[in-house]
């Protein structure tokens, strides 16, 4: 699925587990709302490490995973397992030659 990725982040918990999230732009579900909605998807931290152009169009492979809810119901969430860069949305800055 081709989506516009606005940003990505990865985190490290105190017990050593790695988490990552990707913020994508989606169209709103309400016709009264103008603009784009930002939605954060869970992602593989190794996938996020390879993403370096924001905002950009990426071909994302999204799987549906069930998150085990502690003292809550189990929740099905979208999880990004692979990302392939397609194009930059804004001009990419050139690195300065020193």
N, C-alpha and C positions, 0 to 999 in steps of 0.2 A: 504494500500500500504506500503510495507516494504522499508524504505529508511535509508541511513546512515546520522545521524544527527551530524553535526560538532559543533554546539553551539546554544545557545538560549539567548535572552535578553528580558527584559521588561522595559517599560518606562512609566512615568507619565507626562501628559501634565499639563500646568498651570491651566487649568479649571477643573482638577481632573479626566479626562478620562485616562484609562489605555490602553496601546498598547503593543503588544508583537510580536516578530519575531523569526523564527527558520531558521537556516542556514543548508541546506541539500546539499549533494554531488550528482551531476547528471552526466550523460555521455554527452559529447559534441555532438552538432548536426552536426558539420563539421568533416569529416574523416581526415582532415589535422591536426587537433588539438589532442595532446596526453595529457592524464591525465584526471582529473575530473574538472567539473565546479562547483562553489559554487553558490547556488541560495537561496535567502531569501524569505520565505513564511510568510504571516501574520498569527497570531495564537491567540487563546484565552489566556489571561494572566494566568488564573487558570491552563491551561494545561502546560504552561511553568514552573510554580512554582513546578510542580511535577516531572520535568525532572532534573536528577542530574548526569547522567553518560554521558560524552562526550569524544571522539566520541563513538557513539553506534548505534546499529541497533534498530529502533523503528518501530512499526506498527502504521502508521499515518492514521487517518480518515480525508480526505480532502473534503471540500465542495467548490462549486463555488459560490461566492458572487459578487454582483454588487456593486461597490464602487461609490457613488455619487460624480461626478466630479464638483467642483466649478469652473465655467467659462471654463470648459473643457467637453469633452465627458465622459459619464459614462463608467467605466472600469470594466470588469469581472476579478476578482482575485481569486486565490486559497487561502482558509482559513482553517487552521488546527483546528479541533474541538475536537479531542481526540488523545492521544498517549499512546501506551503500550510498555514498554521496553522489548526487546527480548534478546539482547546480547551485551556485550562490545566488541569493536573493538580492543582496546589496554588493556593490563593488568591494573586492577583497583588497585590503591594504598591502602594498608591497613592503617587504622587509628592507630596512635601510642598509645600504652597503657601507661598511666601515673601513 
